[in-house]
Structure formats: C-alpha cells, structure tokens
Amino acid sequence: MFGARCIGISMALFVLLYVPASLAVSRGWGLLHQVFEPRTARGSASLLFALRALPFALASVFTFVFTLPSFLLLEPRSTDEAVGIAPLMLGLCCLALLAAGIVQAVSAQMRTSRALMKWLNGSTMMDSGAAVPVFRTGRDAPSLTVAGVREPKVLVSEAAIAALTPPELRTALKHEMAHAQSCDNLKKLFFRFSVFPGMAGLERAWSEQSELAADDAAVLCFRDALDLAGALIKVSRLNALQPPAELTTGLLHSSTALGTRVQRLVSWEKEPVPTGSKSWRYAVALLGGALFLVVATYGSALTGLHQVTEWLVR
C-alpha cells in the first residue's frame, strides 16, 4: 500500500507540473525565442529544443528530487490512510500521457525500422570515410536522408548520385552528417515520447532551424554554399519517394523552405564567431541563484511539499 501511494502521489504531482508547463511553453515559446535572440541557426535550434524538452525535464526533476524524497522520508510506512479521488484521477492522467508517449515512440521506431530495411534491400555501402555509414540505395528510396536513432545511416539514392555533381554530393552528405552528429532523429523520438497537444508549431520551428544549422555545418566557403544550393534545387526536382517525418531527416524536408534556404546560401558570407548574448548570462545567473535557493531550503521544501501531498490525498 505504501508503494502504491508513493507512485500515485508522484504521478499526480508530475502531471500537475507537466501540464501547466507544457501549456506555457506551447503558448509562449515564440516570445522566449525573441527574448534570447540566438545569433546562429544552431543556437536557435538548441534553444527551441530546450524549450520543447523543458516541461518533461522540469516535471521529472521535481518528481525525483522533491516528491519522492518527501514521501519516502516523511510519510509513515504503516498507515490506513486511503488515496483520495483527486490523486487517483491525476495519476491515471499521468499514466495515460506516458502510455500515449510510449506507444507513439515505439510505433515511430518500428515504422522507421521497416522503412529502413526496405530502403537498404539491395543497397551497397559507399566508401565515404565518414563516421556515419553511407549507403547507395535504389531509385525508389529517398534521395538523400539520414535514418535511424541508435545507429544512424545516410542513404543516397541512385537518382541523386546521377543528378548531383561530386562537389554537390559531398556538401549534401556533410549536411546529412551534421544531422546525425546533432542526434536530430533522437530528438524527434523524444518529441514522440513527450506527447502534448499544441506543440506542433514549436517542433516545426525547431525542424526548420535544424535544417539551417545543418546547412551552416556543411558550408565552409562560398563555393560550398553554391554546391549545396545546387543540390537542394536538383533534389527538389527528383521524383523519388520522400522519407517519412518520423526519425528520418532528409536533405529537403519541406518544399516551402527551399526558396529561403537557397537564397540564404547564394548570399552566403562568413559570419564572425558570436561572442554570446547577455540574455544567456542572465539565464545562467538565474539558474545558479535558483539552485542555491533550493539547496539552502531543501529540508523545509520537503516538509512543505509533504504537507501539500497530505492535503492532496485527502
């Protein structure tokens, strides 16, 4: 009974924090993005991912750092106290959210694995010298994409190899390698797991910025920029199947972003290394102050939280 009450209360407080935090992020991520003003596409993508992961991370940390210790240390082991209807319903809501996330994540992984097996059928490994293996696939496979989470693979179709010049293919492969190094497919899997309605806009913005960040990583000079722009245009004209949105990242993930990316590449200029934003310094200072406050008041916080859980149980 003690263990069941502990799990039930932990789940109840998890959902009480996760849902409001998710609502706040889904409504206010655009404003926060403007406040921090990242100077690079990589910084923007990192900020957007941090905002997307914040509700789940915050609720998880609160549960394991405060809720569980408070219950385990202050709740008597032997008691006839019954769990009220409120924590029971909240716990069921938490179970439903977690179950939906697990189902979505497992389904996305299974669909990606099946698609990858189909695309790799009859493929040959290319000698690229890169850390991520590159496979030459048939014409019915995606033109250029990186697929998989634990062991990502870059796939290049015969149609893409025939259409692209060697420099264009080289920069396009560097673009896909950047996605693999940034673990973008793993981040997509996390999106599927931490399910919450209203996050589509934030995830779409992250996807767009991650594409720009991969473009930046693939380009070292103006010649590279022109080669990547040419690869984008040529790939957009191919009739090969496009990769699914789940756990794969293609060279051209959205036709609506083609014009923006090409224009950005043809007007490429080497940017100076950013010196950092004062907003990030304020955030670090705020985080340090909050951490100090938590450490200084940890004991009283556990006591206060236990009183809250006692009220919630009743």
N, C-alpha and C positions, 0 to 999 in steps of 0.2 A: 504493500500500500504506500509506503514511504517513497519508493522509487517511482511509482506511478504518479504520485502527487508532484514529485520533483520534475518529472518530464512534462507533465501537464502545465505546471506553472511556468516552466522555462519556455515552452511553446507559446503560451498565452502572451508573455511579455515580448517574445520575439516578434510576433505578428503585430502587437501594439506599437512597436517601434518601426518595424519594416514597412507597414502600410503607409503611415503618415510621411515617413522619409521618402518613400517612392513617389508619393503624390507630390511632395515638394520638389523633388528632382525633375519629375515629368513636366511640371509647370514652370520651373524656374531655371532650367539648365541654360537657356539662351541668354538670360541676364547674367548668370555667373560667367559664362563664356566671354561676354563683353567686358565684364569687370576685370578678369585676369588677363585678357588680351594676349594670348600666346603669339610669339613672333615668328614661329615656324609651323609648318603643317604637322611635323612630328609632335611638337609641343601641344598643338591644338588637339590632335588625335589622343594624346596621353591624357589631357585634361578631360575630354569627353568620356573616355573610358573610365577614368577615376570617378566621374560623376555618376556614370551608369552603375558602377560597382559599389558606390557609397552606401546605399540603403542596406544591401545584403551584408556588407562588411561591418557596418555600424551595428546592425541588429545581432550579428554573430558575436562580435567582440563584447557587446553589452551582456549577452546571454552567458558567455563563458567566463567573463571577468567579474561580473556583478551578480547576476541572477543565481547561477549555480552555487558559487561560494556562499552567498547569503542564505540560501535554503539549506545547504549541507552543514553549515556551521551553526546556524541559529534555530533551525527547525527541530523540535524533539522527534526522536526516532519512533517512539511509541505514542500514538495519539489516535483518537477515534474521530478526528476532525474530517468531515466529508468535503469533497471538492464541489464548489458551487457551480451553478449553471453557466455563469459568465466565463470562468476559465476553461470550462469544458467546451463551450462553443468556440472560444478563441483558439483553443488547442486543436479542435477539428478544422478550423480555418487554416491554421498553420500546416497541418497535415495535408490538406487539400492543395495548398500552394506548393509544398515540397513535392508532393506526388505529381502534380502537373509539370513541375520543372524537370523532375527525373524522367517522366515519360517523354517530354519534348526533347531533352538532351539525348536520351537513348535512341529515340526514333531518328533524330538528325544524324547521329553517328552511324546507325545501321543503313540509312539511305545513302549516306556518303560512301560507306564501305562497299555497298553493292554497285554503286555507280563507278567507283574507282576500279573495282575488279573487272567491270565491263570494259572500261576505257583501256585498261592495261592488257587486255587479252590481245595477244599478238604483237605487243609493243617491244621495243628494243631500247636498252639503256644507252644514252649518249655519253661520250667522253668529254664532259664539261669541266672537270677539275674542281667543281664546286662542292661545298659541304652537303648540300641537299641534292639527292639523285635526280637526274633529268631523264625522262623517257620520251621516246619518239612514238607517237600513237597513230592510229588510223585516222582517216578523214572524217569519220563520224564522231570523233571525240572533240572536246572543247579546243579552241585554237591555242590558247595559252592560259594555263591556270596552275595554281598550287592547291593540292588537295590533301586532306588528312590532318590529324592533330598530333598524335604521338610521334609518328614518323612521316612528316610531310614529304610529298613528292611533287616535282614540277613536271607537268605534261605539256608537250609541244606536238601539235598535230602535223601530219604531212602537208596539209594545206597551208599552214602557217610557215613551215620551213620553205615551201616552194614560193610563197609570196614575199617573204622578207629577205632583205639583203643580209649578209653576215653581220655588219655593224648594227643593223636594226634588231636582228635576233639577239645579239649579245646584250644590248641595252634592255630589251624586253625581258630576257632571262634575269638580268640584275634586278629589274623591277619585281619579278616574282620571288627572287631570293630575299629581297627586303621584306616582303610579306611573311615569308617563312621565319626569318630571323626575329621579326616582331611578334611572332606567335598569334597572328591575326585570326587564324582559324580556331585556336584555343579560346580566344576572346569571344568569338561567335558562339562557341559551345557554352561558355559561361552565360551569355545572353539568353540562350535557350533554357538554361537551368534556373536562373534567377528571374522567373517569369513574373511580369506585372503589366497590366494593360496601360496603354498610353506612352510606352517607351519607344515606339516605332520612329518618331521624329528624331530622338536623340541617337538611336542606333544608325539611322540613315546619315545623320550628320557625321558620326564617327567614321562610317564607311567611306564617305567622300573625302574626309581629311586623311584617312589612312592611305587612300589611293594617291593623293598629292604627296604624302610623306614618302611613299614608295617611289614615286617619280623623282623626288629630290635625291633619294638614296642611289638611284640608278644613273643620275646625271652628274658628271664631273666637269664638263665643259660644254660650250655651245654646240659643238659637233654632236655630242651625246644627246643633247636636247632635241636637235633636229632628227636624229635617228629614232628616238623614242616617239616623237610626234608622227613620223612616217609610219612606224609600227602600229601606232594606235589607229591611224586612218586606214591602213591596209587590213588590219584585223577586223575593223568595223564593217568592211565590205565582204568578209568571208561569210559563207552560209553554213558554217559548222554549227553544231549544237552548242548552245551556251550552257555553262555549268550552273547547277542549282545554287540557290542563295545560301544553302547551309554548308558550312565547314569547307567551302572552297572559295578561292579568291582569284578571279580572272583578271587578265590584263585590262579588259574593258568591262567593268561591272555594270555600267549604266550608259546607254547611248546619250542620255541628257547631259552627262558630264563630259562628253567627248569634246565639244567646242571649247569649253572652259579650260580643259587640260591642254589641248593643242595650242590655244592662244597663250597660255602660261608658259609652255615650252618654247615656242618660237620667239617669245620675248624674254627668254631666259637671261639672267645676269647673275653672276656670282655674288651672293649676299655675304656681308660680313658676319662673323660669328656673333650671335646675340649675347649681350652682356647680362641678360637676365631682367626680370621685371620686379619692380618693388612690390607688386601685389603678392608674388610668391614669397617674398621675405616676410611680409605681414602674415601670410598664412602659416609659415613655419614658426614665427614668433607666437602666434595664437595657439598653434598646436602644442608648442612647448609649455606655454602657460597653462593650458588645459591639462596636460599630462602632470605637471607639478601639482595642480589643484587636486587631481584625482588621487595622487599618491599621498598628499597631505591629509585628505579627508576620507581615505578609503574605508577605515573602520566605521566611522559614523554613517557613510554612504550605505554600507552593507546593512547596518541596523535600520536605517530609514527605509531601504528597499524591502527588508523583511516585513516591516510594518505595512507597507503597501501591498505586499503579497498576501498578508493575513487578511487585510480588508477585501482584497480581490477574491480570496477563497470563500469568504462569507457571502 
